[in-house]
Amino acid sequence: MVRDGRADLAIAACVDDHDLDIELVATEPRVAALAVGHELAGREVLSTADLLTEPAPRWSDSRVVDRDYWLGNPDRPADGPVVRDSAQLLDVVALGQAVALVPASLAAMNVRPDVTYRPVPDAAPYQTLVLWPAGSRSPWIARFVQTALEG
Amino acid sequence: MPESERSPPYRVRRMVTAKPGVATRLLLRICERFRADPDAPEIRVVLSGFG
């Protein structure tokens, strides 16, 4: 949407940066979201290898560059239910239909009795990026990015 | 134009998320700063990822 002019900026987690300028504004670990009764929920810490055979949710608009990131491992098949937002994602996890990698902050803000979270230290961290058209000279875009970086 | 007829320039038009995440809180903080500046233009921002 930024590339075709429908948006001036984007705040995103993962992106193909062609024709875009990018600034990293936050990084945090990712954790695995599991149904409380899942066999892996009994472990204190997981690895991306532990998730290889677990069904992964598929984002409705996901591209290849995003898909590998969300799966945590390119060898993991994306064969779980299609989801459109975080609420749907946690619902399919709670139903035992998928195991998802989510940012630790999402886990902290979405404590629910039917979902548990476990650290996955070898998963690539969740990044919050600000993106805008490459080479933009807009002072307001510059100010937006500067404000984002002020924390 | 009376203030009451002006469209609020920095509003979140659509939000689909479980609860506001890092990106949403970041955007709302930036909106708050820009709202305080009467010369600030409308800026279209898209949120992607976990919001």
N, CA and C atoms of all chains as a GROMACS GRO file, in nm:
protein
  606
    1MET      N    1   0.083  -0.122   0.000
    1MET     CA    2   0.000   0.000   0.000
    1MET      C    3   0.085   0.126   0.000
    2VAL      N    4   0.204   0.118   0.064
    2VAL     CA    5   0.294   0.233   0.061
    2VAL      C    6   0.354   0.249  -0.078
    3ARG      N    7   0.388   0.137  -0.141
    3ARG     CA    8   0.448   0.144  -0.274
    3ARG      C    9   0.354   0.204  -0.377
    4ASP      N   10   0.226   0.170  -0.368
    4ASP     CA   11   0.134   0.220  -0.472
    4ASP      C   12   0.065   0.351  -0.431
    5GLY      N   13   0.107   0.407  -0.319
    5GLY     CA   14   0.057   0.540  -0.281
    5GLY      C   15  -0.072   0.542  -0.202
    6ARG      N   16  -0.127   0.426  -0.170
    6ARG     CA   17  -0.250   0.427  -0.091
    6ARG      C   18  -0.222   0.462   0.055
    7ALA      N   19  -0.099   0.448   0.098
    7ALA     CA   20  -0.062   0.487   0.234
    7ALA      C   21   0.070   0.562   0.229
    8ASP      N   22   0.090   0.652   0.324
    8ASP     CA   23   0.214   0.730   0.331
    8ASP      C   24   0.322   0.653   0.406
    9LEU      N   25   0.280   0.577   0.505
    9LEU     CA   26   0.373   0.500   0.587
    9LEU      C   27   0.308   0.370   0.628
   10ALA      N   28   0.391   0.278   0.673
   10ALA     CA   29   0.339   0.154   0.731
   10ALA      C   30   0.415   0.123   0.859
   11ILE      N   31   0.345   0.058   0.951
   11ILE     CA   32   0.410   0.001   1.069
   11ILE      C   33   0.387  -0.148   1.055
   12ALA      N   34   0.496  -0.222   1.040
   12ALA     CA   35   0.484  -0.364   1.005
   12ALA      C   36   0.590  -0.445   1.078
   13ALA      N   37   0.575  -0.577   1.069
   13ALA     CA   38   0.669  -0.666   1.137
   13ALA      C   39   0.770  -0.727   1.041
   14CYS      N   40   0.734  -0.743   0.917
   14CYS     CA   41   0.817  -0.818   0.824
   14CYS      C   42   0.783  -0.769   0.684
   15VAL      N   43   0.884  -0.746   0.604
   15VAL     CA   44   0.852  -0.685   0.475
   15VAL      C   45   0.961  -0.708   0.372
   16ASP      N   46   0.920  -0.712   0.248
   16ASP     CA   47   1.012  -0.704   0.136
   16ASP      C   48   1.041  -0.555   0.117
   17ASP      N   49   1.168  -0.514   0.136
   17ASP     CA   50   1.197  -0.370   0.144
   17ASP      C   51   1.224  -0.304   0.010
   18HIS      N   52   1.190  -0.372  -0.100
   18HIS     CA   53   1.209  -0.312  -0.232
   18HIS      C   54   1.134  -0.178  -0.242
   19ASP      N   55   1.203  -0.072  -0.283
   19ASP     CA   56   1.144   0.061  -0.301
   19ASP      C   57   1.100   0.126  -0.170
   20LEU      N   58   1.145   0.076  -0.059
   20LEU     CA   59   1.103   0.134   0.069
   20LEU      C   60   1.225   0.168   0.155
   21ASP      N   61   1.211   0.269   0.236
   21ASP     CA   62   1.308   0.296   0.342
   21ASP      C   63   1.249   0.243   0.472
   22ILE      N   64   1.336   0.192   0.558
   22ILE     CA   65   1.289   0.122   0.678
   22ILE      C   66   1.367   0.169   0.800
   23GLU      N   67   1.297   0.182   0.909
   23GLU     CA   68   1.362   0.207   1.038
   23GLU      C   69   1.306   0.107   1.139
   24LEU      N   70   1.396   0.042   1.211
   24LEU     CA   71   1.356  -0.052   1.315
   24LEU      C   72   1.327   0.026   1.443
   25VAL      N   73   1.207   0.011   1.498
   25VAL     CA   74   1.174   0.088   1.618
   25VAL      C   75   1.161   0.001   1.743
   26ALA      N   76   1.142  -0.129   1.728
   26ALA     CA   77   1.132  -0.214   1.848
   26ALA      C   78   1.160  -0.359   1.811
   27THR      N   79   1.219  -0.431   1.904
   27THR     CA   80   1.246  -0.574   1.887
   27THR      C   81   1.205  -0.645   2.016
   28GLU      N   82   1.146  -0.762   2.001
   28GLU     CA   83   1.108  -0.839   2.120
   28GLU      C   84   1.110  -0.988   2.084
   29PRO      N   85   1.124  -1.075   2.183
   29PRO     CA   86   1.124  -1.219   2.154
   29PRO      C   87   0.987  -1.266   2.106
   30ARG      N   88   0.989  -1.378   2.035
   30ARG     CA   89   0.862  -1.444   2.002
   30ARG      C   90   0.844  -1.566   2.090
   31VAL      N   91   0.720  -1.601   2.117
   31VAL     CA   92   0.687  -1.718   2.199
   31VAL      C   93   0.588  -1.804   2.121
   32ALA      N   94   0.580  -1.931   2.159
   32ALA     CA   95   0.482  -2.021   2.096
   32ALA      C   96   0.351  -2.013   2.172
   33ALA      N   97   0.243  -1.996   2.099
   33ALA     CA   98   0.109  -2.000   2.158
   33ALA      C   99   0.052  -2.139   2.133
   34LEU      N  100   0.013  -2.206   2.242
   34LEU     CA  101  -0.036  -2.345   2.234
   34LEU      C  102  -0.168  -2.357   2.311
   35ALA      N  103  -0.247  -2.455   2.272
   35ALA     CA  104  -0.364  -2.489   2.352
   35ALA      C  105  -0.315  -2.542   2.487
   36VAL      N  106  -0.390  -2.515   2.594
   36VAL     CA  107  -0.342  -2.555   2.727
   36VAL      C  108  -0.320  -2.706   2.738
   37GLY      N  109  -0.395  -2.784   2.664
   37GLY     CA  110  -0.381  -2.929   2.674
   37GLY      C  111  -0.278  -2.988   2.579
   38HIS      N  112  -0.210  -2.903   2.504
   38HIS     CA  113  -0.113  -2.951   2.405
   38HIS      C  114   0.004  -3.020   2.474
   39GLU      N  115   0.057  -3.127   2.411
   39GLU     CA  116   0.166  -3.201   2.476
   39GLU      C  117   0.292  -3.117   2.496
   40LEU      N  118   0.316  -3.019   2.408
   40LEU     CA  119   0.434  -2.933   2.424
   40LEU      C  120   0.416  -2.830   2.536
   41ALA      N  121   0.294  -2.812   2.582
   41ALA     CA  122   0.270  -2.714   2.689
   41ALA      C  123   0.335  -2.757   2.819
   42GLY      N  124   0.370  -2.885   2.830
   42GLY     CA  125   0.435  -2.934   2.952
   42GLY      C  126   0.583  -2.901   2.957
   43ARG      N  127   0.638  -2.850   2.847
   43ARG     CA  128   0.780  -2.814   2.843
   43ARG      C  129   0.797  -2.667   2.882
   44GLU      N  130   0.908  -2.637   2.948
   44GLU     CA  131   0.933  -2.498   2.990
   44GLU      C  132   0.976  -2.411   2.873
   45VAL      N  133   1.060  -2.468   2.784
   45VAL     CA  134   1.117  -2.394   2.671
   45VAL      C  135   1.107  -2.480   2.546
   46LEU      N  136   1.079  -2.418   2.432
   46LEU     CA  137   1.068  -2.490   2.305
   46LEU      C  138   1.170  -2.436   2.205
   47SER      N  139   1.189  -2.510   2.098
   47SER     CA  140   1.273  -2.462   1.987
   47SER      C  141   1.189  -2.464   1.861
   48THR      N  142   1.238  -2.399   1.757
   48THR     CA  143   1.164  -2.400   1.630
   48THR      C  144   1.156  -2.543   1.576
   49ALA      N  145   1.256  -2.627   1.607
   49ALA     CA  146   1.251  -2.767   1.562
   49ALA      C  147   1.133  -2.841   1.626
   50ASP      N  148   1.098  -2.804   1.748
   50ASP     CA  149   0.985  -2.869   1.815
   50ASP      C  150   0.853  -2.840   1.742
   51LEU      N  151   0.850  -2.731   1.667
   51LEU     CA  152   0.725  -2.689   1.603
   51LEU      C  153   0.710  -2.741   1.461
   52LEU      N  154   0.815  -2.811   1.411
   52LEU     CA  155   0.816  -2.851   1.270
   52LEU      C  156   0.693  -2.930   1.229
   53THR      N  157   0.645  -3.016   1.314
   53THR     CA  158   0.532  -3.101   1.276
   53THR      C  159   0.398  -3.046   1.329
   54GLU      N  160   0.402  -2.929   1.387
   54GLU     CA  161   0.279  -2.870   1.438
   54GLU      C  162   0.212  -2.785   1.329
   55PRO      N  163   0.081  -2.796   1.313
   55PRO     CA  164   0.014  -2.714   1.212
   55PRO      C  165   0.031  -2.565   1.243
   56ALA      N  166   0.061  -2.488   1.141
   56ALA     CA  167   0.082  -2.344   1.158
   56ALA      C  168  -0.033  -2.267   1.095
   57PRO      N  169  -0.081  -2.165   1.161
   57PRO     CA  170  -0.186  -2.083   1.099
   57PRO      C  171  -0.133  -2.014   0.975
   58ARG      N  172  -0.221  -1.993   0.880
   58ARG     CA  173  -0.183  -1.924   0.757
   58ARG      C  174  -0.252  -1.789   0.752
   59TRP      N  175  -0.174  -1.684   0.733
   59TRP     CA  176  -0.233  -1.551   0.721
   59TRP      C  177  -0.299  -1.539   0.585
   60SER      N  178  -0.415  -1.479   0.581
   60SER     CA  179  -0.495  -1.476   0.457
   60SER      C  180  -0.423  -1.402   0.345
   61ASP      N  181  -0.336  -1.306   0.379
   61ASP     CA  182  -0.270  -1.228   0.274
   61ASP      C  183  -0.118  -1.246   0.277
   62SER      N  184  -0.073  -1.361   0.328
   62SER     CA  185   0.070  -1.378   0.348
   62SER      C  186   0.143  -1.408   0.217
   63ARG      N  187   0.261  -1.346   0.202
   63ARG     CA  188   0.347  -1.376   0.088
   63ARG      C  189   0.462  -1.465   0.137
   64VAL      N  190   0.542  -1.516   0.045
   64VAL     CA  191   0.646  -1.611   0.082
   64VAL      C  192   0.742  -1.552   0.184
   65VAL      N  193   0.785  -1.426   0.161
   65VAL     CA  194   0.882  -1.365   0.252
   65VAL      C  195   0.825  -1.357   0.393
   66ASP      N  196   0.696  -1.334   0.405
   66ASP     CA  197   0.632  -1.328   0.536
   66ASP      C  198   0.613  -1.467   0.594
   67ARG      N  199   0.573  -1.560   0.506
   67ARG     CA  200   0.534  -1.693   0.553
   67ARG      C  201   0.648  -1.760   0.631
   68ASP      N  202   0.771  -1.755   0.576
   68ASP     CA  203   0.884  -1.819   0.644
   68ASP      C  204   0.907  -1.756   0.781
   69TYR      N  205   0.887  -1.626   0.788
   69TYR     CA  206   0.907  -1.556   0.914
   69TYR      C  207   0.803  -1.601   1.017
   70TRP      N  208   0.677  -1.606   0.978
   70TRP     CA  209   0.572  -1.644   1.072
   70TRP      C  210   0.584  -1.790   1.116
   71LEU      N  211   0.635  -1.875   1.025
   71LEU     CA  212   0.648  -2.016   1.059
   71LEU      C  213   0.765  -2.040   1.154
   72GLY      N  214   0.867  -1.955   1.150
   72GLY     CA  215   0.984  -1.971   1.235
   72GLY      C  216   1.087  -2.065   1.176
   73ASN      N  217   1.050  -2.140   1.074
   73ASN     CA  218   1.140  -2.236   1.011
   73ASN      C  219   1.087  -2.263   0.870
   74PRO      N  220   1.169  -2.242   0.766
   74PRO     CA  221   1.119  -2.259   0.629
   74PRO      C  222   1.077  -2.401   0.597
   75ASP      N  223   1.123  -2.498   0.678
   75ASP     CA  224   1.085  -2.638   0.653
   75ASP      C  225   0.951  -2.674   0.716
   76ARG      N  226   0.895  -2.582   0.789
   76ARG     CA  227   0.767  -2.611   0.855
   76ARG      C  228   0.652  -2.583   0.758
   77PRO      N  229   0.567  -2.682   0.733
   77PRO     CA  230   0.456  -2.657   0.640
   77PRO      C  231   0.350  -2.566   0.703
   78ALA      N  232   0.297  -2.475   0.622
   78ALA     CA  233   0.187  -2.389   0.668
   78ALA      C  234   0.057  -2.461   0.633
   79ASP      N  235   0.015  -2.549   0.720
   79ASP     CA  236  -0.101  -2.632   0.685
   79ASP      C  237  -0.215  -2.619   0.786
   80GLY      N  238  -0.212  -2.514   0.865
   80GLY     CA  239  -0.319  -2.492   0.961
   80GLY      C  240  -0.429  -2.405   0.901
   81PRO      N  241  -0.524  -2.364   0.984
   81PRO     CA  242  -0.636  -2.283   0.936
   81PRO      C  243  -0.591  -2.145   0.888
   82VAL      N  244  -0.666  -2.088   0.797
   82VAL     CA  245  -0.641  -1.951   0.752
   82VAL      C  246  -0.700  -1.854   0.854
   83VAL      N  247  -0.621  -1.753   0.893
   83VAL     CA  248  -0.669  -1.654   0.989
   83VAL      C  249  -0.650  -1.515   0.931
   84ARG      N  250  -0.730  -1.421   0.983
   84ARG     CA  251  -0.725  -1.284   0.933
   84ARG      C  252  -0.673  -1.185   1.036
   85ASP      N  253  -0.676  -1.222   1.164
   85ASP     CA  254  -0.631  -1.128   1.266
   85ASP      C  255  -0.588  -1.204   1.391
   86SER      N  256  -0.538  -1.130   1.487
   86SER     CA  257  -0.483  -1.191   1.608
   86SER      C  258  -0.589  -1.267   1.688
   87ALA      N  259  -0.709  -1.214   1.693
   87ALA     CA  260  -0.815  -1.279   1.769
   87ALA      C  261  -0.847  -1.416   1.710
   88GLN      N  262  -0.857  -1.422   1.578
   88GLN     CA  263  -0.881  -1.551   1.511
   88GLN      C  264  -0.764  -1.646   1.534
   89LEU      N  265  -0.644  -1.591   1.530
   89LEU     CA  266  -0.525  -1.673   1.551
   89LEU      C  267  -0.531  -1.742   1.688
   90LEU      N  268  -0.562  -1.665   1.791
   90LEU     CA  269  -0.566  -1.723   1.926
   90LEU      C  270  -0.682  -1.822   1.939
   91ASP      N  271  -0.790  -1.800   1.866
   91ASP     CA  272  -0.902  -1.894   1.870
   91ASP      C  273  -0.864  -2.031   1.812
   92VAL      N  274  -0.794  -2.031   1.698
   92VAL     CA  275  -0.757  -2.160   1.639
   92VAL      C  276  -0.651  -2.230   1.724
   93VAL      N  277  -0.567  -2.150   1.790
   93VAL     CA  278  -0.470  -2.210   1.884
   93VAL      C  279  -0.546  -2.274   2.000
   94ALA      N  280  -0.641  -2.202   2.057
   94ALA     CA  281  -0.717  -2.254   2.172
   94ALA      C  282  -0.791  -2.382   2.136
   95LEU      N  283  -0.834  -2.394   2.012
   95LEU     CA  284  -0.905  -2.514   1.967
   95LEU      C  285  -0.810  -2.629   1.934
   96GLY      N  286  -0.681  -2.606   1.945
   96GLY     CA  287  -0.583  -2.710   1.917
   96GLY      C  288  -0.560  -2.732   1.768
   97GLN      N  289  -0.601  -2.635   1.686
   97GLN     CA  290  -0.587  -2.650   1.541
   97GLN      C  291  -0.454  -2.598   1.489
   98ALA      N  292  -0.378  -2.526   1.572
   98ALA     CA  293  -0.250  -2.470   1.527
   98ALA      C  294  -0.166  -2.430   1.646
   99VAL      N  295  -0.035  -2.420   1.620
   99VAL     CA  296   0.060  -2.362   1.716
   99VAL      C  297   0.122  -2.243   1.646
  100ALA      N  298   0.119  -2.126   1.710
  100ALA     CA  299   0.162  -2.003   1.644
  100ALA      C  300   0.278  -1.939   1.717
  101LEU      N  301   0.366  -1.875   1.641
  101LEU     CA  302   0.470  -1.790   1.700
  101LEU      C  303   0.415  -1.648   1.707
  102VAL      N  304   0.416  -1.590   1.825
  102VAL     CA  305   0.361  -1.456   1.843
  102VAL      C  306   0.459  -1.372   1.925
  103PRO      N  307   0.451  -1.240   1.913
  103PRO     CA  308   0.539  -1.156   1.994
  103PRO      C  309   0.507  -1.170   2.143
  104ALA      N  310   0.610  -1.159   2.225
  104ALA     CA  311   0.590  -1.174   2.370
  104ALA      C  312   0.491  -1.072   2.424
  105SER      N  313   0.489  -0.952   2.366
  105SER     CA  314   0.395  -0.850   2.415
  105SER      C  315   0.250  -0.891   2.389
  106LEU      N  316   0.225  -0.957   2.276
  106LEU     CA  317   0.089  -1.005   2.248
  106LEU      C  318   0.050  -1.111   2.350
  107ALA      N  319   0.144  -1.198   2.384
  107ALA     CA  320   0.116  -1.300   2.485
  107ALA      C  321   0.082  -1.236   2.619
  108ALA      N  322   0.160  -1.134   2.655
  108ALA     CA  323   0.138  -1.069   2.785
  108ALA      C  324   0.002  -1.001   2.791
  109MET      N  325  -0.044  -0.951   2.678
  109MET     CA  326  -0.172  -0.876   2.678
  109MET      C  327  -0.292  -0.965   2.650
  110ASN      N  328  -0.267  -1.091   2.618
  110ASN     CA  329  -0.378  -1.181   2.583
  110ASN      C  330  -0.370  -1.309   2.665
  111VAL      N  331  -0.373  -1.292   2.794
  111VAL     CA  332  -0.375  -1.408   2.884
  111VAL      C  333  -0.517  -1.464   2.882
  112ARG      N  334  -0.530  -1.590   2.848
  112ARG     CA  335  -0.662  -1.653   2.844
  112ARG      C  336  -0.650  -1.796   2.896
  113PRO      N  337  -0.756  -1.849   2.951
  113PRO     CA  338  -0.746  -1.980   3.017
  113PRO      C  339  -0.724  -2.096   2.922
  114ASP      N  340  -0.752  -2.077   2.794
  114ASP     CA  341  -0.740  -2.188   2.701
  114ASP      C  342  -0.613  -2.184   2.615
  115VAL      N  343  -0.527  -2.084   2.639
  115VAL     CA  344  -0.403  -2.072   2.561
  115VAL      C  345  -0.286  -2.053   2.657
  116THR      N  346  -0.174  -2.122   2.627
  116THR     CA  347  -0.053  -2.102   2.707
  116THR      C  348   0.061  -2.063   2.613
  117TYR      N  349   0.160  -1.999   2.669
  117TYR     CA  350   0.271  -1.948   2.588
  117TYR      C  351   0.403  -2.004   2.642
  118ARG      N  352   0.492  -2.042   2.551
  118ARG     CA  353   0.624  -2.092   2.589
  118ARG      C  354   0.732  -2.021   2.508
  119PRO      N  355   0.845  -1.987   2.573
  119PRO     CA  356   0.953  -1.921   2.498
  119PRO      C  357   1.012  -2.010   2.389
  120VAL      N  358   1.052  -1.947   2.280
  120VAL     CA  359   1.120  -2.018   2.169
  120VAL      C  360   1.246  -1.936   2.138
  121PRO      N  361   1.352  -1.957   2.214
  121PRO     CA  362   1.470  -1.868   2.205
  121PRO      C  363   1.535  -1.862   2.067
  122ASP      N  364   1.524  -1.969   1.987
  122ASP     CA  365   1.592  -1.964   1.857
  122ASP      C  366   1.504  -1.907   1.745
  123ALA      N  367   1.383  -1.867   1.777
  123ALA     CA  368   1.298  -1.803   1.675
  123ALA      C  369   1.347  -1.661   1.651
  124ALA      N  370   1.347  -1.618   1.526
  124ALA     CA  371   1.386  -1.480   1.496
  124ALA      C  372   1.296  -1.385   1.575
  125PRO      N  373   1.353  -1.277   1.628
  125PRO     CA  374   1.272  -1.187   1.711
  125PRO      C  375   1.162  -1.117   1.630
  126TYR      N  376   1.062  -1.072   1.702
  126TYR     CA  377   0.955  -0.993   1.638
  126TYR      C  378   1.004  -0.849   1.627
  127GLN      N  379   0.996  -0.794   1.508
  127GLN     CA  380   1.044  -0.658   1.485
  127GLN      C  381   0.929  -0.567   1.449
  128THR      N  382   0.928  -0.450   1.507
  128THR     CA  383   0.832  -0.348   1.466
  128THR      C  384   0.908  -0.246   1.382
  129LEU      N  385   0.868  -0.233   1.257
  129LEU     CA  386   0.937  -0.148   1.161
  129LEU      C  387   0.846  -0.035   1.116
  130VAL      N  388   0.905   0.079   1.085
  130VAL     CA  389   0.832   0.185   1.015
  130VAL      C  390   0.887   0.190   0.873
  131LEU      N  391   0.797   0.196   0.775
  131LEU     CA  392   0.836   0.193   0.634
  131LEU      C  393   0.772   0.308   0.558
  132TRP      N  394   0.845   0.362   0.463
  132TRP     CA  395   0.793   0.472   0.383
  132TRP      C  396   0.859   0.468   0.245
  133PRO      N  397   0.808   0.541   0.148
  133PRO     CA  398   0.865   0.534   0.012
  133PRO      C  399   1.012   0.574   0.012
  134ALA      N  400   1.094   0.495  -0.057
  134ALA     CA  401   1.238   0.522  -0.063
  134ALA      C  402   1.263   0.662  -0.118
  135GLY      N  403   1.351   0.734  -0.052
  135GLY     CA  404   1.392   0.866  -0.100
  135GLY      C  405   1.294   0.977  -0.071
  136SER      N  406   1.192   0.952   0.009
  136SER     CA  407   1.094   1.057   0.039
  136SER      C  408   1.161   1.177   0.104
  137ARG      N  409   1.117   1.297   0.064
  137ARG     CA  410   1.168   1.420   0.126
  137ARG      C  411   1.061   1.488   0.210
  138SER      N  412   0.952   1.418   0.236
  138SER     CA  413   0.844   1.478   0.314
  138SER      C  414   0.890   1.505   0.457
  139PRO      N  415   0.880   1.631   0.501
  139PRO     CA  416   0.920   1.661   0.640
  139PRO      C  417   0.828   1.594   0.741
  140TRP      N  418   0.703   1.567   0.702
  140TRP     CA  419   0.609   1.506   0.796
  140TRP      C  420   0.637   1.357   0.812
  141ILE      N  421   0.680   1.293   0.705
  141ILE     CA  422   0.722   1.154   0.719
  141ILE      C  423   0.846   1.148   0.808
  142ALA      N  424   0.939   1.240   0.785
  142ALA     CA  425   1.060   1.244   0.869
  142ALA      C  426   1.022   1.265   1.016
  143ARG      N  427   0.926   1.352   1.038
  143ARG     CA  428   0.886   1.380   1.177
  143ARG      C  429   0.816   1.258   1.239
  144PHE      N  430   0.735   1.191   1.157
  144PHE     CA  431   0.668   1.069   1.205
  144PHE      C  432   0.771   0.965   1.249
  145VAL      N  433   0.871   0.944   1.163
  145VAL     CA  434   0.972   0.843   1.194
  145VAL      C  435   1.053   0.885   1.317
  146GLN      N  436   1.088   1.013   1.323
  146GLN     CA  437   1.164   1.061   1.439
  146GLN      C  438   1.084   1.040   1.568
  147THR      N  439   0.955   1.070   1.562
  147THR     CA  440   0.870   1.051   1.681
  147THR      C  441   0.862   0.903   1.719
  148ALA      N  442   0.854   0.817   1.618
  148ALA     CA  443   0.849   0.673   1.645
  148ALA      C  444   0.976   0.626   1.716
  149LEU      N  445   1.089   0.684   1.677
  149LEU     CA  446   1.218   0.640   1.732
  149LEU      C  447   1.244   0.696   1.871
  150GLU      N  448   1.168   0.798   1.910
  150GLU     CA  449   1.190   0.859   2.041
  150GLU      C  450   1.148   0.768   2.155
  151GLY      N  451   1.066   0.670   2.124
  151GLY     CA  452   1.027   0.571   2.225
  151GLY      C  453   0.933   0.622   2.332
  152MET      N  454  -1.423   2.673   0.850
  152MET     CA  455  -1.514   2.563   0.882
  152MET      C  456  -1.520   2.545   1.034
  153PRO      N  457  -1.642   2.537   1.090
  153PRO     CA  458  -1.649   2.517   1.236
  153PRO      C  459  -1.577   2.390   1.278
  154GLU      N  460  -1.523   2.395   1.395
  154GLU     CA  461  -1.448   2.280   1.445
  154GLU      C  462  -1.532   2.153   1.443
  155SER      N  463  -1.663   2.169   1.472
  155SER     CA  464  -1.750   2.052   1.481
  155SER      C  465  -1.771   1.983   1.346
  156GLU      N  466  -1.746   2.056   1.233
  156GLU     CA  467  -1.767   1.998   1.101
  156GLU      C  468  -1.638   1.939   1.044
  157ARG      N  469  -1.529   1.962   1.110
  157ARG     CA  470  -1.403   1.911   1.057
  157ARG      C  471  -1.388   1.763   1.090
  158SER      N  472  -1.336   1.694   0.993
  158SER     CA  473  -1.309   1.552   1.016
  158SER      C  474  -1.188   1.539   1.106
  159PRO      N  475  -1.197   1.461   1.212
  159PRO     CA  476  -1.078   1.446   1.296
  159PRO      C  477  -0.964   1.386   1.216
  160PRO      N  478  -0.851   1.456   1.206
  160PRO     CA  479  -0.745   1.414   1.115
  160PRO      C  480  -0.668   1.291   1.160
  161TYR      N  481  -0.659   1.268   1.289
  161TYR     CA  482  -0.578   1.155   1.333
  161TYR      C  483  -0.662   1.060   1.414
  162ARG      N  484  -0.727   0.974   1.344
  162ARG     CA  485  -0.813   0.877   1.409
  162ARG      C  486  -0.782   0.739   1.352
  163VAL      N  487  -0.806   0.638   1.429
  163VAL     CA  488  -0.788   0.501   1.383
  163VAL      C  489  -0.919   0.458   1.319
  164ARG      N  490  -0.918   0.438   1.189
  164ARG     CA  491  -1.042   0.411   1.118
  164ARG      C  492  -1.085   0.266   1.127
  165ARG      N  493  -0.990   0.175   1.141
  165ARG     CA  494  -1.026   0.034   1.149
  165ARG      C  495  -0.921  -0.037   1.231
  166MET      N  496  -0.963  -0.114   1.326
  166MET     CA  497  -0.867  -0.185   1.408
  166MET      C  498  -0.919  -0.327   1.428
  167VAL      N  499  -0.844  -0.424   1.383
  167VAL     CA  500  -0.881  -0.564   1.405
  167VAL      C  501  -0.766  -0.630   1.477
  168THR      N  502  -0.782  -0.651   1.603
  168THR     CA  503  -0.674  -0.709   1.681
  168THR      C  504  -0.733  -0.765   1.808
  169ALA      N  505  -0.659  -0.854   1.873
  169ALA     CA  506  -0.707  -0.908   2.000
  169ALA      C  507  -0.706  -0.796   2.104
  170LYS      N  508  -0.592  -0.736   2.125
  170LYS     CA  509  -0.579  -0.618   2.209
  170LYS      C  510  -0.468  -0.535   2.148
  171PRO      N  511  -0.468  -0.404   2.170
  171PRO     CA  512  -0.367  -0.321   2.104
  171PRO      C  513  -0.226  -0.370   2.134
  172GLY      N  514  -0.147  -0.384   2.029
  172GLY     CA  515  -0.011  -0.431   2.043
  172GLY      C  516   0.088  -0.315   2.035
  173VAL      N  517   0.215  -0.350   2.018
  173VAL     CA  518   0.320  -0.250   2.016
  173VAL      C  519   0.295  -0.146   1.905
  174ALA      N  520   0.258  -0.194   1.785
  174ALA     CA  521   0.241  -0.103   1.672
  174ALA      C  522   0.125  -0.006   1.695
  175THR      N  523   0.015  -0.057   1.747
  175THR     CA  524  -0.101   0.029   1.771
  175THR      C  525  -0.070   0.134   1.877
  176ARG      N  526  -0.002   0.093   1.982
  176ARG     CA  527   0.031   0.188   2.088
  176ARG      C  528   0.130   0.293   2.036
  177LEU      N  529   0.222   0.248   1.949
  177LEU     CA  530   0.315   0.342   1.887
  177LEU      C  531   0.240   0.443   1.802
  178LEU      N  532   0.147   0.394   1.721
  178LEU     CA  533   0.071   0.483   1.633
  178LEU      C  534  -0.012   0.582   1.714
  179LEU      N  535  -0.076   0.536   1.818
  179LEU     CA  536  -0.159   0.627   1.899
  179LEU      C  537  -0.072   0.735   1.966
  180ARG      N  538   0.049   0.697   2.005
  180ARG     CA  539   0.138   0.797   2.066
  180ARG      C  540   0.178   0.903   1.964
  181ILE      N  541   0.206   0.859   1.840
  181ILE     CA  542   0.243   0.954   1.735
  181ILE      C  543   0.123   1.042   1.700
  182CYS      N  544   0.004   0.982   1.692
  182CYS     CA  545  -0.118   1.061   1.664
  182CYS      C  546  -0.135   1.171   1.768
  183GLU      N  547  -0.109   1.137   1.891
  183GLU     CA  548  -0.126   1.235   2.000
  183GLU      C  549  -0.034   1.355   1.978
  184ARG      N  550   0.090   1.327   1.936
  184ARG     CA  551   0.186   1.436   1.910
  184ARG      C  552   0.140   1.522   1.791
  185PHE      N  553   0.098   1.454   1.684
  185PHE     CA  554   0.060   1.527   1.563
  185PHE      C  555  -0.068   1.606   1.584
  186ARG      N  556  -0.157   1.552   1.664
  186ARG     CA  557  -0.285   1.620   1.688
  186ARG      C  558  -0.263   1.755   1.753
  187ALA      N  559  -0.153   1.767   1.826
  187ALA     CA  560  -0.125   1.893   1.895
  187ALA      C  561  -0.072   2.000   1.799
  188ASP      N  562  -0.043   1.963   1.675
  188ASP     CA  563   0.012   2.058   1.579
  188ASP      C  564  -0.095   2.093   1.475
  189PRO      N  565  -0.145   2.218   1.475
  189PRO     CA  566  -0.254   2.254   1.382
  189PRO      C  567  -0.212   2.250   1.236
  190ASP      N  568  -0.083   2.254   1.207
  190ASP     CA  569  -0.037   2.251   1.068
  190ASP      C  570  -0.013   2.109   1.015
  191ALA      N  571  -0.028   2.012   1.099
  191ALA     CA  572   0.002   1.875   1.055
  191ALA      C  573  -0.100   1.829   0.950
  192PRO      N  574  -0.052   1.769   0.843
  192PRO     CA  575  -0.144   1.718   0.740
  192PRO      C  576  -0.199   1.581   0.779
  193GLU      N  577  -0.296   1.534   0.701
  193GLU     CA  578  -0.343   1.397   0.722
  193GLU      C  579  -0.237   1.302   0.667
  194ILE      N  580  -0.202   1.203   0.744
  194ILE     CA  581  -0.105   1.102   0.703
  194ILE      C  582  -0.172   0.967   0.709
  195ARG      N  583  -0.163   0.894   0.597
  195ARG     CA  584  -0.227   0.761   0.591
  195ARG      C  585  -0.126   0.655   0.632
  196VAL      N  586  -0.159   0.583   0.736
  196VAL     CA  587  -0.068   0.482   0.791
  196VAL      C  588  -0.139   0.347   0.789
  197VAL      N  589  -0.069   0.245   0.742
  197VAL     CA  590  -0.124   0.110   0.744
  197VAL      C  591  -0.048   0.028   0.847
  198LEU      N  592  -0.123  -0.046   0.927
  198LEU     CA  593  -0.063  -0.136   1.026
  198LEU      C  594  -0.069  -0.278   0.974
  199SER      N  595   0.044  -0.348   0.986
  199SER     CA  596   0.048  -0.486   0.943
  199SER      C  597   0.114  -0.569   1.053
  200GLY      N  598   0.094  -0.697   1.050
  200GLY     CA  599   0.152  -0.781   1.154
  200GLY      C  600   0.054  -0.796   1.270
  201PHE      N  601   0.106  -0.802   1.392
  201PHE     CA  602   0.020  -0.826   1.506
  201PHE      C  603  -0.041  -0.699   1.563
  202GLY      N  604  -0.018  -0.587   1.499
  202GLY     CA  605  -0.084  -0.464   1.543
  202GLY      C  606  -0.032  -0.415   1.675
   0.00000   0.00000   0.00000
